[in-house]
Amino acid sequence: MRRITTITPRRLVGCRLCGDWPRDRVYAMFRQYGKRSVTPLEFAKCKRIPVDDRIWVLLTVGVFTDTELRLFACWAAERELRAERRRGNEPDERSWIAVRVSRRYAHGSATADDLAAARAAAWAAAGAAAGAAAREAAGEAQLQRLCRMLQNRDRTETETRQKRDRNGGAK
């Protein structure tokens, strides 16, 4: 899967954002910034767009590979499982197992059948959804994590490019 490196108004309109973000508003925002596109990191840091919308776009438009998305989901799930534990509610072991199997799958050491079995077990153990306040707090943490992932990836790609340039363009 090819990652996108820029977010354009056209790409956002194609995402079918919620009614709060009609086509005209999306294009006006880009005109106001004087840009035709922004990097995913610039988009992630745009405070004018609600956190949930920024996360949704970053997770939907092809910014991250499937492996990166799976590892992000593992991070988010473990974070919530630990928070549940801190509140005095021990999460069902099947949820922890599902996260570990998903991470192994992302790294190529678990099969699709392993993943399906762990997923089914975790769904069987799933509890009630968190309230709106908890989702907002989780959204902020998720967005911060996505920003760090983008920064780390950009830094790694820049270092790789600089090494290649120092070595006369050889890979």
N, C-alpha and C positions, 0 to 999 in steps of 0.2 A: 504494500500500500504506500503510495507516494504522499508524503506530508505536505501540507500547504505552508508557505512561508509568509504570506500576506493575507490580510482580511480586507475585502473590498465591500463597498455598499451593495454591489450586485450579489456577492456571496451571502451577505446578511439577509437581504431581501429574499433570496432563495431558501433561507432557513425557515422562513415563515414564522418569524418572531411573533410574540403575542400582540394583541391589538394596540398595546401602548407604543409599539414601534412600527407604524405604517411606513411605507416606502419613502414618502416625502420627508419624514422625520429622520430616517437613516441617512439619506443623501444630504440633508441639511447639516447633520452633525459632522459629516466628513468635510463639507464645504467650510464650516466654521473653523475646523482645524487646519484648513488649507491643504488637505491631503487627499489623494485618491485612494490610498490604501494605508494600512497600519500593520505593524508586526503583531503576531499573536500576543506578545508580552505587552505592547502598548495597549492593545485592546483589553487585556486582562486588568490593566491598571486604570482604565477609564471609569472614573467615579460617577460619571453622568449616567451610566448604565447600571441598573440594579444587579447586585451580586448574582442572583439566580440566573439572570439573562446572560451574564458574562460566562458563567460556568457552562450553561447549556450550549452556547455557541462554541466555546473551546472544546467541549466534548463531542460536538456534532459535526463540525465542518471539516474534519480531517487534519487538525493540528497535530494530533498525537497518533502514533501507530497503535495497532491493536494490543501489542505487548505493553506499551506505556499505559494505555487505558486500563488494562487488566491490573497492572501493578498499582496504579492510582486507586482503583476500586478496592484492592486488598488493603492499602494504607488506610483508606476511609473506613472500611469495615472494621479493621482492628482498632482504630481510634474510637469508634462508637462502642465496640465491645468493651474496651478498657473503661470508657466513661460509664457504661452500665455497671461495671464491676465496682467502680468508685462510689456509685450511688447505692451500693449494697445489694445489687441484684446480679448474682453470678449468671453470666450468659450460658446458654446451653452449649455443651462441648461440641455438638455437631456444627455450630456456627464457626467456632475456632478451627475445626477440621476443614470446613469448606474454604476458609480463607487460605489455610496452608496449602491445600490441594490446588487452589486457583493460582497461587504464587508459583508452585512447582510446575503447573501447566504453562504459565508464562515463560518459565525458564526451560521448558522442554522436557521436564522429568516426570510428568504425569500425562496420562492418556485422556482422550475425550470422554471415554467411559468412566474413568476415575472422577473427572470433573462433573459429569452428569449425575453420578451417584452422590457426590458430596453436595451438589446443588439441591438435589431432591431432599436429602436429609436436612439441610439447612432450612429449606422452605417449610418442612414439617415442624421444625423447631421455632419458626419465626413468631415473634410476639407482635403486639400492637405497634403502630407507627408512632414516631415521636411527634410532639406538638410543634406548632408553628415557630415558637421561639427557639427550640432546639434545632430545627432545620435551618433557621437563619444563622445561628452561631456556627453550625456545621458548615454551612455554605461559605462563610468567611474563611474558615480554616481550609476548606477545600480549595478556594480560590488562591489563598496564599501558597498552598502546596503546588498548585499548577504553575504559579508564577516562578517559584523556585525551580521547578522542573524545566521550565523554559529557559531561565537564566543559566542553569547548569548546562543544558544542551547547547545553547548559543555559545557559551564560553568554550566548551569542548570542541565545537565545530570551528570556532575562530582559531583555537590553538592548533587544530589539525591543519587548517588552511595555512597558518603561519609557518608551520613545520614544512609543509609541502613547498611553500614559496621559498623557504631558506634552502631547501634541497633541490632547487631548480625545477620544481613542478612535478617531481617524481612522487608516486604514491607510495 
